[in-house]
Amino acid sequence: MGVGGGVILVPLLVHAQRRTQHEAHGTSLAFIIVTSIVAGASYLRAQHLDVALAGQLALGAVFGVLLGARIARGMTAQRLRRAFGIVVLLVAVRILALPPHPVPGGALWSPPWEVLLGAGVGVLAGLLGVGGGTILVPILVLLQRVDQHTAQGVSLLMIVPTALVGAWRYARHGHLVPGMLPPLMAGGAAGALLGASLAHSINTPMLSRLFALFLLPVGAQMVWSRPRRSATVPGSTGPMGGST
């Protein structure tokens, strides 16, 4: 789906592994680095990737994710998470009801606007512990008329530096579980390779519909699940909360 996997991994770490919200965010961002590299390489080989567009988005995202991670340290983002979940659900319904029609080369925005978009996606990534593809892919597909395969490839490439910077920021404050990463990354790499291979074999309209169906449970989980509050960490600014 071109989203790195954080939207699935974060709630699993919180509710199944009983990790704090911030530990889930930091561990998820580290995990996403590997899945995005492996899947992104597959999209690049299949020529489903606009490197220039991904670079513009990443330029803004690496700064945005630092801001988002900083904000997340001292707040609970439950309202933001629910609002984001509602948007995700609406996007899913929009794609299913009226499938997007890409145009050759897309209707791309000017580079400054792409950098600004990347910054916004980065802020969400830092706040929610995800790579940002859940919101970036629909924007590229619905507003910039990029085909689904290319949008997913661009998302994966943009996610790599975003997740790297975000994971570093969370790790600095002890919100990362290193012992979980080797098995998670090994499984994630294998899954990412398989998922990317499957995506290349699916035509664009069907892939768009599958992406919309993927968004439905993701949005529902964001709207209705409760985040698990983190314990106060020495030297922190206050209670730690977060959002899936």
N, C-alpha and C positions, 0 to 999 in steps of 0.2 A: 504493500500500500504506500510505500515511500515515506513512512513516518518514523522509522527508527525502532519503534517498539515500546517506548516509554509509557504511552497511554495504557498499555496492558500491564507492563511490569510494575509500575508504581502502586496501583491498587493491590496487586498480588503480594508485593513486599509488605504493604501496610496491614492487610487483612489476613493473609495466610501465614506470613513469616513474622508478624507482630513487630515489625520495625517501625521506628518513629517516622513521621512524615518527612522530616528533613533527611534522615538516613536513606529513605526510599528515593527521594529526589536526587541526592548526590550519587547513589549507586546506579540509579537508572541512567543518569547522564553519562557516567563512565561506560556503562554497557552499550549505550547508543553509539559511541564512537566506533566500536568494532562492527556492529551490524550495519551502520551507514557506509563505512568504508567498503565492506564486502559487497553489499547490495549495489552501492554506487558504482563500483568498478564494473559490475555486470551491466548496468544501464549504459555506462560509457562505451563498453565494447559493442553494445547493440545500437549505438548512436542515438540513444534516447536521452540526450543530456545537452543542455545549453550551458557551456562552461562560463561564458561571459556573464550571463544572467545570474548564475549561481554565485559567481564572485562578487557581483554588486550586492546581492542579498546578504552574503556572508559578511561583507564589510560593515554593514549596519548591525548585523545580528551579534557579532562578537562583543560589541559595546552594549547592546541591549540586554544580553544575557547577564552581564556583570551587574547592571542596574537591577534586573529582576531578581537575581540571587540576593542582592543586598537588601532589597525591600522585603523579601521573603523571610529574612532572619528575624524580623521583629513584628511579624503580623500573622494573622490567620486569614487566608485568602478564600474562605468558604463562599462568600458572596460572589467573588470574581469567578471562582470555579463553577458555580451554578449558572452564572450569566454566560460563561463560555460554553457550558454544556448545552444551554438553550440555543445558542447560536449554532453549535455543531448539529443539533437536531434539525433546526430550520434549514441548514445547508443540505443535509441529507435528504430531506423531503423535497427541496428545490431540485436537486439533481435527479431524483427518482421521477418527479412529476414532469420535468422538462429537461431532458438530457442535454448537456452542453454541446455546441457545435464548434469545434476548433477551426481556426483559419490558418492557412500556410504561414509559418513564421510567427503566428500569434499577433496580438495587438499590444505589444509590450509598452510599458510606461518608460519615461525618460530615466536615465541612470540615477539622478538624485532621488526620484520617487521610489525607485527600487531599493536604494540604500535605506530610505526611511521605512519602507515596508519591512525590510530585513531587521531594522532596529525594533520595530513593534513586535515582530515574531520572536526576536531574541528576548525581549522583556517577558513575554508569555512563557518562553522556554525556561527562563530562570525562576519564575514564580511557580510554575506548575511541575517542573522536573521532567519535561518532555522535550523532544527535539524541535517542535514547532511545526512539523509537517502537517498536523491535523488542520491547522488554519491556513498554512501557506498553499497547500495543494489546491483547495477550493478557490482561493483568490486567483491563482494562476489560471485555473481551468475556467471559472465563471466570468472573471473580470478581464483577464488578459488573453483569453481565448487560446491558451496553450493546450496542446493535446495531452491527454491524461498520462501517457507514458513519459513524455518529456517533463511534465510537471513533477511527477514522482522522482525522476532522476535528478532534477534541479534541487528538489527538497532534500534528498539524501546527501548531495554534495554540500549544500549549505549547512546541514546539520553537523557535519564533522567538526569544523572549527567551533561552532556554537556549543556543542556538547563538551568539547575539550576544555574550553574556557570555563563553562559552567561547572563541570566536574572538579576542576582545579579550585574554583572558588568554594565549593561545598567542602572539599577535602581539607582546605585550610582551617576550617572551623570544626573538623572532626565529624562531619555529616556524610560519611562514606564508609561502607563495610568492605574493606579490601578482601577479606577471606571468601566472600561470596562471588567475587568477580571472575576468577578463572573458570569455574564451571558455567557460570552464566554466559560469559563471552564465548566459550567453546560452543555451547548450544546455540547461542545467538548467531554466530558466524555461519554455522551449518544451516540454520533456519533461514537466514537472510539470503544465502545463495540459492536455496530451493525456492523461496518466495519470489526472488527476482526472476529466476528462470521461468516460473509459472506465469508471471506478469507479461513476459515477452511473448508468450504463446496465446495471449488473450487479446481480442481486438479491442479498439479504443472504447466504443460504446459500452461493451460488456464490462470492461475494466472500470469505467466511470460508475456504472450501476453497482458493481461489487464494492467500490470505495464508499458509495453512499450507504450501502447496507452495513459496512464496517463501522461507519460513523454513528449509526443508530444506538447500538449498545454502549459505545464510548460516551456519547452525549448523555445517555440515560444514567450511566454510572456517575458522571460528574454532577448531575443535577440531584440525584437522590442519595448517594452514599455520604457518610459522615467521615471527615478526615480524622485521623488519630493524632491527638496533640502530643508534641514532643516535650520531653523534659527540659527544664531550664538548664542551660549550659553555662559554666563559669565564664565570665567575661562577655556574655551575650547581652543584648539590649533588652531582653524580656522573654516572655513565653514564646515558645516556638510552635507555630502552626504551619499549615501549608495546604496544598491542594493537589488533588490528583489530576 
